[in-house]
Amino acid sequence: MPKFPWLTVVGLVILAAIFTVGFIGEDSRPQLLRTFGLVAVLAVGCWMNHRKRDAQPPVESPEGDKQPVLID
């Protein structure tokens, strides 16, 4: 990536500034905390779905290779 790692550092500084402003503002703090909570719930849900999908045994296709089971 061009300008690596400086663009990453600039992005992290901007993200830190957004969080700082969000926590300083009395009105925006509860919204920011609820957003963190929502992201945590979604991350746990995705992790649990991934674990459930990995626990299913593979099924052999007619060609003989193993495919994961897809449930509609």
mmCIF file as gemmi writes it, N, C-alpha and C atoms, coordinates in Angstrom:
data_model
loop_
_atom_site.group_PDB
_atom_site.id
_atom_site.type_symbol
_atom_site.label_atom_id
_atom_site.label_alt_id
_atom_site.label_comp_id
_atom_site.label_asym_id
_atom_site.label_entity_id
_atom_site.label_seq_id
_atom_site.pdbx_PDB_ins_code
_atom_site.Cartn_x
_atom_site.Cartn_y
_atom_site.Cartn_z
_atom_site.occupancy
_atom_site.B_iso_or_equiv
_atom_site.pdbx_formal_charge
_atom_site.auth_seq_id
_atom_site.auth_asym_id
_atom_site.pdbx_PDB_model_num
ATOM 1 N N . MET Axp A 1 ? 0.853 -1.175 0 1 0 ? 1 A 1
ATOM 2 C CA . MET Axp A 1 ? 0 0 0 1 0 ? 1 A 1
ATOM 3 C C . MET Axp A 1 ? 0.892 1.229 0 1 0 ? 1 A 1
ATOM 4 N N . PRO Axp A 2 ? 0.561 2.192 -0.819 1 0 ? 2 A 1
ATOM 5 C CA . PRO Axp A 2 ? 1.373 3.41 -0.83 1 0 ? 2 A 1
ATOM 6 C C . PRO Axp A 2 ? 1.309 4.134 0.525 1 0 ? 2 A 1
ATOM 7 N N . LYS Axp A 3 ? 2.406 4.742 0.874 1 0 ? 3 A 1
ATOM 8 C CA . LYS Axp A 3 ? 2.523 5.545 2.111 1 0 ? 3 A 1
ATOM 9 C C . LYS Axp A 3 ? 2.369 4.714 3.38 1 0 ? 3 A 1
ATOM 10 N N . PHE Axp A 4 ? 2.558 3.383 3.292 1 0 ? 4 A 1
ATOM 11 C CA . PHE Axp A 4 ? 2.5 2.549 4.487 1 0 ? 4 A 1
ATOM 12 C C . PHE Axp A 4 ? 3.736 2.8 5.332 1 0 ? 4 A 1
ATOM 13 N N . PRO Axp A 5 ? 3.661 2.923 6.585 1 0 ? 5 A 1
ATOM 14 C CA . PRO Axp A 5 ? 2.549 2.803 7.522 1 0 ? 5 A 1
ATOM 15 C C . PRO Axp A 5 ? 1.936 4.142 7.903 1 0 ? 5 A 1
ATOM 16 N N . TRP Axp A 6 ? 2.323 5.212 7.224 1 0 ? 6 A 1
ATOM 17 C CA . TRP Axp A 6 ? 1.89 6.549 7.658 1 0 ? 6 A 1
ATOM 18 C C . TRP Axp A 6 ? 0.396 6.77 7.491 1 0 ? 6 A 1
ATOM 19 N N . LEU Axp A 7 ? -0.218 6.25 6.437 1 0 ? 7 A 1
ATOM 20 C CA . LEU Axp A 7 ? -1.663 6.413 6.286 1 0 ? 7 A 1
ATOM 21 C C . LEU Axp A 7 ? -2.409 5.655 7.382 1 0 ? 7 A 1
ATOM 22 N N . THR Axp A 8 ? -1.888 4.527 7.803 1 0 ? 8 A 1
ATOM 23 C CA . THR Axp A 8 ? -2.496 3.771 8.899 1 0 ? 8 A 1
ATOM 24 C C . THR Axp A 8 ? -2.415 4.568 10.193 1 0 ? 8 A 1
ATOM 25 N N . VAL Axp A 9 ? -1.276 5.196 10.433 1 0 ? 9 A 1
ATOM 26 C CA . VAL Axp A 9 ? -1.105 6.011 11.644 1 0 ? 9 A 1
ATOM 27 C C . VAL Axp A 9 ? -2.059 7.2 11.61 1 0 ? 9 A 1
ATOM 28 N N . VAL Axp A 10 ? -2.173 7.852 10.467 1 0 ? 10 A 1
ATOM 29 C CA . VAL Axp A 10 ? -3.099 8.99 10.347 1 0 ? 10 A 1
ATOM 30 C C . VAL Axp A 10 ? -4.538 8.534 10.592 1 0 ? 10 A 1
ATOM 31 N N . GLY Axp A 11 ? -4.907 7.383 10.059 1 0 ? 11 A 1
ATOM 32 C CA . GLY Axp A 11 ? -6.251 6.855 10.292 1 0 ? 11 A 1
ATOM 33 C C . GLY Axp A 11 ? -6.51 6.559 11.757 1 0 ? 11 A 1
ATOM 34 N N . LEU Axp A 12 ? -5.527 5.996 12.447 1 0 ? 12 A 1
ATOM 35 C CA . LEU Axp A 12 ? -5.689 5.718 13.871 1 0 ? 12 A 1
ATOM 36 C C . LEU Axp A 12 ? -5.782 6.996 14.697 1 0 ? 12 A 1
ATOM 37 N N . VAL Axp A 13 ? -5.024 8.025 14.307 1 0 ? 13 A 1
ATOM 38 C CA . VAL Axp A 13 ? -5.098 9.316 15.012 1 0 ? 13 A 1
ATOM 39 C C . VAL Axp A 13 ? -6.478 9.936 14.821 1 0 ? 13 A 1
ATOM 40 N N . ILE Axp A 14 ? -7.01 9.876 13.612 1 0 ? 14 A 1
ATOM 41 C CA . ILE Axp A 14 ? -8.353 10.415 13.353 1 0 ? 14 A 1
ATOM 42 C C . ILE Axp A 14 ? -9.395 9.637 14.15 1 0 ? 14 A 1
ATOM 43 N N . LEU Axp A 15 ? -9.267 8.305 14.197 1 0 ? 15 A 1
ATOM 44 C CA . LEU Axp A 15 ? -10.198 7.485 14.971 1 0 ? 15 A 1
ATOM 45 C C . LEU Axp A 15 ? -10.113 7.82 16.459 1 0 ? 15 A 1
ATOM 46 N N . ALA Axp A 16 ? -8.907 8.01 16.974 1 0 ? 16 A 1
ATOM 47 C CA . ALA Axp A 16 ? -8.741 8.394 18.376 1 0 ? 16 A 1
ATOM 48 C C . ALA Axp A 16 ? -9.367 9.759 18.647 1 0 ? 16 A 1
ATOM 49 N N . ALA Axp A 17 ? -9.24 10.685 17.698 1 0 ? 17 A 1
ATOM 50 C CA . ALA Axp A 17 ? -9.856 12.011 17.861 1 0 ? 17 A 1
ATOM 51 C C . ALA Axp A 17 ? -11.38 11.905 17.904 1 0 ? 17 A 1
ATOM 52 N N . ILE Axp A 18 ? -11.939 11.045 17.064 1 0 ? 18 A 1
ATOM 53 C CA . ILE Axp A 18 ? -13.398 10.854 17.058 1 0 ? 18 A 1
ATOM 54 C C . ILE Axp A 18 ? -13.858 10.292 18.396 1 0 ? 18 A 1
ATOM 55 N N . PHE Axp A 19 ? -13.139 9.278 18.924 1 0 ? 19 A 1
ATOM 56 C CA . PHE Axp A 19 ? -13.502 8.72 20.222 1 0 ? 19 A 1
ATOM 57 C C . PHE Axp A 19 ? -13.348 9.746 21.333 1 0 ? 19 A 1
ATOM 58 N N . THR Axp A 20 ? -12.3 10.544 21.281 1 0 ? 20 A 1
ATOM 59 C CA . THR Axp A 20 ? -12.073 11.564 22.306 1 0 ? 20 A 1
ATOM 60 C C . THR Axp A 20 ? -13.205 12.578 22.317 1 0 ? 20 A 1
ATOM 61 N N . VAL Axp A 21 ? -13.571 13.062 21.146 1 0 ? 21 A 1
ATOM 62 C CA . VAL Axp A 21 ? -14.668 14.029 21.061 1 0 ? 21 A 1
ATOM 63 C C . VAL Axp A 21 ? -15.977 13.391 21.52 1 0 ? 21 A 1
ATOM 64 N N . GLY Axp A 22 ? -16.171 12.112 21.163 1 0 ? 22 A 1
ATOM 65 C CA . GLY Axp A 22 ? -17.381 11.421 21.584 1 0 ? 22 A 1
ATOM 66 C C . GLY Axp A 22 ? -17.474 11.262 23.087 1 0 ? 22 A 1
ATOM 67 N N . PHE Axp A 23 ? -16.357 11.004 23.752 1 0 ? 23 A 1
ATOM 68 C CA . PHE Axp A 23 ? -16.391 10.848 25.201 1 0 ? 23 A 1
ATOM 69 C C . PHE Axp A 23 ? -16.424 12.181 25.931 1 0 ? 23 A 1
ATOM 70 N N . ILE Axp A 24 ? -15.895 13.23 25.332 1 0 ? 24 A 1
ATOM 71 C CA . ILE Axp A 24 ? -15.917 14.543 25.986 1 0 ? 24 A 1
ATOM 72 C C . ILE Axp A 24 ? -17.322 15.121 25.976 1 0 ? 24 A 1
ATOM 73 N N . GLY Axp A 25 ? -18.01 14.972 24.849 1 0 ? 25 A 1
ATOM 74 C CA . GLY Axp A 25 ? -19.365 15.514 24.735 1 0 ? 25 A 1
ATOM 75 C C . GLY Axp A 25 ? -20.337 14.769 25.641 1 0 ? 25 A 1
ATOM 76 N N . GLU Axp A 26 ? -20.997 15.502 26.508 1 0 ? 26 A 1
ATOM 77 C CA . GLU Axp A 26 ? -21.926 14.907 27.468 1 0 ? 26 A 1
ATOM 78 C C . GLU Axp A 26 ? -23.105 14.233 26.764 1 0 ? 26 A 1
ATOM 79 N N . ASP Axp A 27 ? -23.559 14.803 25.653 1 0 ? 27 A 1
ATOM 80 C CA . ASP Axp A 27 ? -24.708 14.244 24.947 1 0 ? 27 A 1
ATOM 81 C C . ASP Axp A 27 ? -24.352 13.013 24.113 1 0 ? 27 A 1
ATOM 82 N N . SER Axp A 28 ? -23.138 12.945 23.644 1 0 ? 28 A 1
ATOM 83 C CA . SER Axp A 28 ? -22.776 11.853 22.739 1 0 ? 28 A 1
ATOM 84 C C . SER Axp A 28 ? -22.192 10.639 23.458 1 0 ? 28 A 1
ATOM 85 N N . ARG Axp A 29 ? -21.832 10.773 24.715 1 0 ? 29 A 1
ATOM 86 C CA . ARG Axp A 29 ? -21.206 9.66 25.445 1 0 ? 29 A 1
ATOM 87 C C . ARG Axp A 29 ? -22.111 8.429 25.546 1 0 ? 29 A 1
ATOM 88 N N . PRO Axp A 30 ? -23.388 8.559 25.926 1 0 ? 30 A 1
ATOM 89 C CA . PRO Axp A 30 ? -24.234 7.357 26.001 1 0 ? 30 A 1
ATOM 90 C C . PRO Axp A 30 ? -24.403 6.673 24.631 1 0 ? 30 A 1
ATOM 91 N N . GLN Axp A 31 ? -24.515 7.464 23.589 1 0 ? 31 A 1
ATOM 92 C CA . GLN Axp A 31 ? -24.657 6.893 22.254 1 0 ? 31 A 1
ATOM 93 C C . GLN Axp A 31 ? -23.392 6.128 21.861 1 0 ? 31 A 1
ATOM 94 N N . LEU Axp A 32 ? -22.23 6.673 22.171 1 0 ? 32 A 1
ATOM 95 C CA . LEU Axp A 32 ? -20.972 6.008 21.85 1 0 ? 32 A 1
ATOM 96 C C . LEU Axp A 32 ? -20.829 4.699 22.636 1 0 ? 32 A 1
ATOM 97 N N . LEU Axp A 33 ? -21.212 4.719 23.909 1 0 ? 33 A 1
ATOM 98 C CA . LEU Axp A 33 ? -21.137 3.504 24.719 1 0 ? 33 A 1
ATOM 99 C C . LEU Axp A 33 ? -22.115 2.443 24.225 1 0 ? 33 A 1
ATOM 100 N N . ARG Axp A 34 ? -23.319 2.849 23.813 1 0 ? 34 A 1
ATOM 101 C CA . ARG Axp A 34 ? -24.275 1.885 23.256 1 0 ? 34 A 1
ATOM 102 C C . ARG Axp A 34 ? -23.771 1.311 21.937 1 0 ? 34 A 1
ATOM 103 N N . THR Axp A 35 ? -23.088 2.129 21.153 1 0 ? 35 A 1
ATOM 104 C CA . THR Axp A 35 ? -22.508 1.637 19.905 1 0 ? 35 A 1
ATOM 105 C C . THR Axp A 35 ? -21.444 0.591 20.186 1 0 ? 35 A 1
ATOM 106 N N . PHE Axp A 36 ? -20.596 0.824 21.194 1 0 ? 36 A 1
ATOM 107 C CA . PHE Axp A 36 ? -19.597 -0.172 21.584 1 0 ? 36 A 1
ATOM 108 C C . PHE Axp A 36 ? -20.277 -1.469 22.013 1 0 ? 36 A 1
ATOM 109 N N . GLY Axp A 37 ? -21.356 -1.346 22.776 1 0 ? 37 A 1
ATOM 110 C CA . GLY Axp A 37 ? -22.09 -2.531 23.207 1 0 ? 37 A 1
ATOM 111 C C . GLY Axp A 37 ? -22.683 -3.295 22.038 1 0 ? 37 A 1
ATOM 112 N N . LEU Axp A 38 ? -23.251 -2.583 21.069 1 0 ? 38 A 1
ATOM 113 C CA . LEU Axp A 38 ? -23.822 -3.226 19.888 1 0 ? 38 A 1
ATOM 114 C C . LEU Axp A 38 ? -22.748 -3.939 19.081 1 0 ? 38 A 1
ATOM 115 N N . VAL Axp A 39 ? -21.599 -3.308 18.92 1 0 ? 39 A 1
ATOM 116 C CA . VAL Axp A 39 ? -20.498 -3.936 18.185 1 0 ? 39 A 1
ATOM 117 C C . VAL Axp A 39 ? -20.036 -5.197 18.916 1 0 ? 39 A 1
ATOM 118 N N . ALA Axp A 40 ? -19.993 -5.155 20.243 1 0 ? 40 A 1
ATOM 119 C CA . ALA Axp A 40 ? -19.591 -6.335 21.016 1 0 ? 40 A 1
ATOM 120 C C . ALA Axp A 40 ? -20.599 -7.47 20.842 1 0 ? 40 A 1
ATOM 121 N N . VAL Axp A 41 ? -21.897 -7.156 20.879 1 0 ? 41 A 1
ATOM 122 C CA . VAL Axp A 41 ? -22.934 -8.177 20.69 1 0 ? 41 A 1
ATOM 123 C C . VAL Axp A 41 ? -22.835 -8.785 19.292 1 0 ? 41 A 1
ATOM 124 N N . LEU Axp A 42 ? -22.64 -7.956 18.276 1 0 ? 42 A 1
ATOM 125 C CA . LEU Axp A 42 ? -22.512 -8.467 16.907 1 0 ? 42 A 1
ATOM 126 C C . LEU Axp A 42 ? -21.261 -9.324 16.743 1 0 ? 42 A 1
ATOM 127 N N . ALA Axp A 43 ? -20.164 -8.925 17.372 1 0 ? 43 A 1
ATOM 128 C CA . ALA Axp A 43 ? -18.935 -9.713 17.277 1 0 ? 43 A 1
ATOM 129 C C . ALA Axp A 43 ? -19.105 -11.077 17.928 1 0 ? 43 A 1
ATOM 130 N N . VAL Axp A 44 ? -19.76 -11.128 19.092 1 0 ? 44 A 1
ATOM 131 C CA . VAL Axp A 44 ? -19.996 -12.411 19.755 1 0 ? 44 A 1
ATOM 132 C C . VAL Axp A 44 ? -20.934 -13.278 18.92 1 0 ? 44 A 1
ATOM 133 N N . GLY Axp A 45 ? -21.967 -12.676 18.344 1 0 ? 45 A 1
ATOM 134 C CA . GLY Axp A 45 ? -22.891 -13.431 17.497 1 0 ? 45 A 1
ATOM 135 C C . GLY Axp A 45 ? -22.196 -14.009 16.271 1 0 ? 45 A 1
ATOM 136 N N . CYS Axp A 46 ? -21.346 -13.234 15.637 1 0 ? 46 A 1
ATOM 137 C CA . CYS Axp A 46 ? -20.605 -13.733 14.469 1 0 ? 46 A 1
ATOM 138 C C . CYS Axp A 46 ? -19.642 -14.837 14.876 1 0 ? 46 A 1
ATOM 139 N N . TRP Axp A 47 ? -18.988 -14.676 16.029 1 0 ? 47 A 1
ATOM 140 C CA . TRP Axp A 47 ? -18.06 -15.702 16.517 1 0 ? 47 A 1
ATOM 141 C C . TRP Axp A 47 ? -18.8 -17.001 16.801 1 0 ? 47 A 1
ATOM 142 N N . MET Axp A 48 ? -19.988 -16.908 17.429 1 0 ? 48 A 1
ATOM 143 C CA . MET Axp A 48 ? -20.765 -18.108 17.725 1 0 ? 48 A 1
ATOM 144 C C . MET Axp A 48 ? -21.244 -18.778 16.441 1 0 ? 48 A 1
ATOM 145 N N . ASN Axp A 49 ? -21.655 -18 15.46 1 0 ? 49 A 1
ATOM 146 C CA . ASN Axp A 49 ? -22.081 -18.552 14.18 1 0 ? 49 A 1
ATOM 147 C C . ASN Axp A 49 ? -20.916 -19.252 13.492 1 0 ? 49 A 1
ATOM 148 N N . HIS Axp A 50 ? -19.738 -18.672 13.562 1 0 ? 50 A 1
ATOM 149 C CA . HIS Axp A 50 ? -18.551 -19.271 12.952 1 0 ? 50 A 1
ATOM 150 C C . HIS Axp A 50 ? -18.204 -20.591 13.642 1 0 ? 50 A 1
ATOM 151 N N . ARG Axp A 51 ? -18.283 -20.624 14.967 1 0 ? 51 A 1
ATOM 152 C CA . ARG Axp A 51 ? -18.013 -21.869 15.708 1 0 ? 51 A 1
ATOM 153 C C . ARG Axp A 51 ? -19.022 -22.941 15.348 1 0 ? 51 A 1
ATOM 154 N N . LYS Axp A 52 ? -20.299 -22.554 15.232 1 0 ? 52 A 1
ATOM 155 C CA . LYS Axp A 52 ? -21.346 -23.513 14.895 1 0 ? 52 A 1
ATOM 156 C C . LYS Axp A 52 ? -21.11 -24.081 13.496 1 0 ? 52 A 1
ATOM 157 N N . ARG Axp A 53 ? -20.714 -23.234 12.582 1 0 ? 53 A 1
ATOM 158 C CA . ARG Axp A 53 ? -20.476 -23.675 11.213 1 0 ? 53 A 1
ATOM 159 C C . ARG Axp A 53 ? -19.256 -24.595 11.138 1 0 ? 53 A 1
ATOM 160 N N . ASP Axp A 54 ? -18.228 -24.323 11.943 1 0 ? 54 A 1
ATOM 161 C CA . ASP Axp A 54 ? -17.035 -25.174 11.954 1 0 ? 54 A 1
ATOM 162 C C . ASP Axp A 54 ? -17.313 -26.528 12.595 1 0 ? 54 A 1
ATOM 163 N N . ALA Axp A 55 ? -18.31 -26.618 13.495 1 0 ? 55 A 1
ATOM 164 C CA . ALA Axp A 55 ? -18.59 -27.859 14.207 1 0 ? 55 A 1
ATOM 165 C C . ALA Axp A 55 ? -19.337 -28.867 13.336 1 0 ? 55 A 1
ATOM 166 N N . GLN Axp A 56 ? -19.938 -28.42 12.228 1 0 ? 56 A 1
ATOM 167 C CA . GLN Axp A 56 ? -20.689 -29.332 11.374 1 0 ? 56 A 1
ATOM 168 C C . GLN Axp A 56 ? -19.729 -30.21 10.581 1 0 ? 56 A 1
ATOM 169 N N . PRO Axp A 57 ? -20.043 -31.506 10.48 1 0 ? 57 A 1
ATOM 170 C CA . PRO Axp A 57 ? -19.153 -32.392 9.731 1 0 ? 57 A 1
ATOM 171 C C . PRO Axp A 57 ? -19.248 -32.13 8.233 1 0 ? 57 A 1
ATOM 172 N N . PRO Axp A 58 ? -18.131 -32.253 7.531 1 0 ? 58 A 1
ATOM 173 C CA . PRO Axp A 58 ? -18.176 -32.066 6.081 1 0 ? 58 A 1
ATOM 174 C C . PRO Axp A 58 ? -18.914 -33.225 5.413 1 0 ? 58 A 1
ATOM 175 N N . VAL Axp A 59 ? -19.536 -32.944 4.28 1 0 ? 59 A 1
ATOM 176 C CA . VAL Axp A 59 ? -20.281 -33.937 3.524 1 0 ? 59 A 1
ATOM 177 C C . VAL Axp A 59 ? -19.554 -34.171 2.211 1 0 ? 59 A 1
ATOM 178 N N . GLU Axp A 60 ? -19.458 -35.44 1.814 1 0 ? 60 A 1
ATOM 179 C CA . GLU Axp A 60 ? -18.791 -35.742 0.551 1 0 ? 60 A 1
ATOM 180 C C . GLU Axp A 60 ? -19.738 -35.483 -0.603 1 0 ? 60 A 1
ATOM 181 N N . SER Axp A 61 ? -19.238 -34.786 -1.61 1 0 ? 61 A 1
ATOM 182 C CA . SER Axp A 61 ? -20.024 -34.516 -2.808 1 0 ? 61 A 1
ATOM 183 C C . SER Axp A 61 ? -19.898 -35.699 -3.766 1 0 ? 61 A 1
ATOM 184 N N . PRO Axp A 62 ? -20.709 -35.731 -4.829 1 0 ? 62 A 1
ATOM 185 C CA . PRO Axp A 62 ? -20.608 -36.83 -5.797 1 0 ? 62 A 1
ATOM 186 C C . PRO Axp A 62 ? -19.223 -36.95 -6.422 1 0 ? 62 A 1
ATOM 187 N N . GLU Axp A 63 ? -18.476 -35.857 -6.484 1 0 ? 63 A 1
ATOM 188 C CA . GLU Axp A 63 ? -17.126 -35.888 -7.047 1 0 ? 63 A 1
ATOM 189 C C . GLU Axp A 63 ? -16.111 -36.468 -6.066 1 0 ? 63 A 1
ATOM 190 N N . GLY Axp A 64 ? -16.505 -36.678 -4.822 1 0 ? 64 A 1
ATOM 191 C CA . GLY Axp A 64 ? -15.612 -37.265 -3.844 1 0 ? 64 A 1
ATOM 192 C C . GLY Axp A 64 ? -14.934 -36.262 -2.929 1 0 ? 64 A 1
ATOM 193 N N . ASP Axp A 65 ? -15.02 -34.947 -3.227 1 0 ? 65 A 1
ATOM 194 C CA . ASP Axp A 65 ? -14.394 -33.98 -2.322 1 0 ? 65 A 1
ATOM 195 C C . ASP Axp A 65 ? -15.371 -33.613 -1.223 1 0 ? 65 A 1
ATOM 196 N N . LYS Axp A 66 ? -14.852 -33.137 -0.117 1 0 ? 66 A 1
ATOM 197 C CA . LYS Axp A 66 ? -15.698 -32.819 1.051 1 0 ? 66 A 1
ATOM 198 C C . LYS Axp A 66 ? -16.115 -31.367 0.994 1 0 ? 66 A 1
ATOM 199 N N . GLN Axp A 67 ? -17.401 -31.13 1.214 1 0 ? 67 A 1
ATOM 200 C CA . GLN Axp A 67 ? -17.98 -29.801 1.193 1 0 ? 67 A 1
ATOM 201 C C . GLN Axp A 67 ? -18.679 -29.557 2.531 1 0 ? 67 A 1
ATOM 202 N N . PRO Axp A 68 ? -18.681 -28.317 3.019 1 0 ? 68 A 1
ATOM 203 C CA . PRO Axp A 68 ? -19.432 -28.031 4.236 1 0 ? 68 A 1
ATOM 204 C C . PRO Axp A 68 ? -20.934 -28.131 3.962 1 0 ? 68 A 1
ATOM 205 N N . VAL Axp A 69 ? -21.695 -28.451 4.991 1 0 ? 69 A 1
ATOM 206 C CA . VAL Axp A 69 ? -23.141 -28.553 4.861 1 0 ? 69 A 1
ATOM 207 C C . VAL Axp A 69 ? -23.713 -27.142 4.865 1 0 ? 69 A 1
ATOM 208 N N . LEU Axp A 70 ? -24.513 -26.809 3.876 1 0 ? 70 A 1
ATOM 209 C CA . LEU Axp A 70 ? -25.179 -25.513 3.815 1 0 ? 70 A 1
ATOM 210 C C . LEU Axp A 70 ? -26.664 -25.727 4.102 1 0 ? 70 A 1
ATOM 211 N N . ILE Axp A 71 ? -27.166 -25.044 5.116 1 0 ? 71 A 1
ATOM 212 C CA . ILE Axp A 71 ? -28.562 -25.188 5.505 1 0 ? 71 A 1
ATOM 213 C C . ILE Axp A 71 ? -29.287 -23.917 5.094 1 0 ? 71 A 1
ATOM 214 N N . ASP Axp A 72 ? -30.371 -24.075 4.363 1 0 ? 72 A 1
ATOM 215 C CA . ASP Axp A 72 ? -31.159 -22.907 3.943 1 0 ? 72 A 1
ATOM 216 C C . ASP Axp A 72 ? -32.234 -22.604 4.948 1 0 ? 72 A 1
